[in-house]
Amino acid sequence: MKLHPPLVHGDDKINRDILRPLFETSWRWWALFGLCLTGFGAGFVTWMWMLGAGMWVTGLHRPVMWGVFIANFVFWVGLSHSGTLISAILRLAKADWRRPITRAAEAMTVFTVLMAAQFPLIHLGRTWFFYYIIPYVNQREMWGNFRSPLAWDLMAILTYLSGSLIYLYLPTVPDFAIARDYATTPVRKKLFTMLALGWRGTRKEWHRMNLAILMLAVLVLPVAVSVHTIVSWDFAMALAPQWHTTIFGPYFVLGAIYSGMALVVTLTVLIRWAFKWEDYITPFHLDKLSKIMLVAAILWTYLWCGDYLITWYGRLPEEKVILDIKNGGAYFWHQLTMMLANTIVAIPMLAFKKVRTSPWALLFLTVFINVGMWLERYLIAVPTLVQKGPAYTWTTYSPTWVELMMSIYPFAGFVMLYVLFVKMAPFISIWEIREDRVAEAYKTMGQAKLRAIVAE
Amino acid sequence: MRPASPCVPSSRPTIRRKVYNRCIGTQYCQNNDPYNVRFFNWFEAALNFVEPLANQLNPDVTVRSRGVMEKCTFCVHRIREAAADAKAEERLLEDGEITTACAQSCSANVITFGNLLDPHSKVSTAIASARRFRLLEALGTEPVVYYLKGGQA
């Protein structure tokens, strides 16, 4: 379709390349959206049906009260981590290669947190009373129990969600302004005008926005770290074998960064392929992302081994029975697959530059890593509950189709929100790309060749 | 450790009480419970009794709704009633005045319920025995349920 000529927005090719998905919708988009909507809808109907029927439709039974739902919760909170990491840490570190990836990563954070935040509700026995946990003044004189990690969870996740939502929106405002000026249909024009908040690109506006982004980056980082630490405390604060350990905080945060980085790479590869943005997201960027992933993989493995070694060497009878079912019992294959995916295959493969720069190898590897990370969450939640406490209460756990549907639900929901976002905002930060190109340009002054802009 | 605080904390050894109306069913207490003695209400209570069968329900005990975690209350309604009676009559509770439903109905008289802080109560004399033990004592949860194992007194 015909776009308006560029007015004041500089490089027309970048603008058109990146704005294209906003204005052009192919049948493939509709097919993907329809598929995701079906999965999301089916999951939602299952949830509503479960609300009416009761929790007995799941595979949960005493004492295994936390199963796939909680594994899903931890998994999706974990996935949300790397969006903030890439964006905030790299922004603060002034790592310029982050530029084409930040928007996709920040959007990933928001949508994965949205999916994760539903799971505590899904698994509540009385979902309709969920607000009892929220501390607010009410006529029933009720107040949440601040000694419970679940109450911290609620606050941490809501803070993280609102923080990352602002952190996603703020740097998108100048891009919304570009989209506004390029939009042709009145509906789009109106929508982007609203989203652009009257952005005109004055010097003052740029200054204030950069300051706000900087402050938000500093503020959102500790929140990001604390969210998953608090999720780990849901387990570590309980007096249950293999949960009650101080290593869980850093272990969860690293696991979260690891799985989140894997999802960022998966999405980056897919976006690059789907929108033909090979000029903007190059193997150089994939290499950098994969290096972070490699570091996370090594650190995660180190902490996993640390946890395992102490449990194994300690030989507490309560912990040993759980270690035994992971090492040779019902959870042997889960643990083996997890170790294969997260350590044995991932680390040697990521060590090669050839793998790190090859999109399709990375796609396979990162999906495999996330399968492993899901299993890791499952292995944390379930085996402990299966064999904790007096031996006459030991049992087994097998999920039913309800848990399966509720695992498809967040995947479908996440992809659905993500592809909707493709139509809502430029998926690569246009102004940041342009800023980078300007900064990268060289000027000749006499005989010297200098960079056009020297970073502060 | 319930997030919506249906559980009433206390510093001295006492019954872990729960306010069922406040329970939102996170099922977290089951994870925290080293004894696995919580029970989840998977179903709504069947209350469609034909009159006068509804009279079999205990008027002193609330019917817990579906989705609530519950545990043994040590028949707290009986304790409250006896305590209120004693207070009205301006006297102290006597040993044996209160017993739990399980102790009352046990044909082998296995269970004794009473005041541990009173050294002369029936339960205190029973657990003075060397055969006494508590479950998972190493965890430091200070349970108030004592058991007597086999062997010589």
Interface residues (C-beta under 8 A of the other chain):
Chain A: G54 M55 W56 L60 R62 P63 M65 W66 P120 H123 L124 G125 R126 T127 F129 F130 Y132 I133 M142 W143 G144 N145 R147 S148 P149 L150 A151 L154 D234 M237 A238 L239 A240 W243 L385 K388 G389 P390 T393
Chain B: M1 R2 P3 A4 S5 C7 P9 R22 C23 I24 G25 T26 Q27 Y28 Q30 N31 N32 D33 P34 Y35 N36 R38 F39 F40 N41 W42 F43 E44 S65 R66 G67 V68 M69 L135 L136 L139 T141
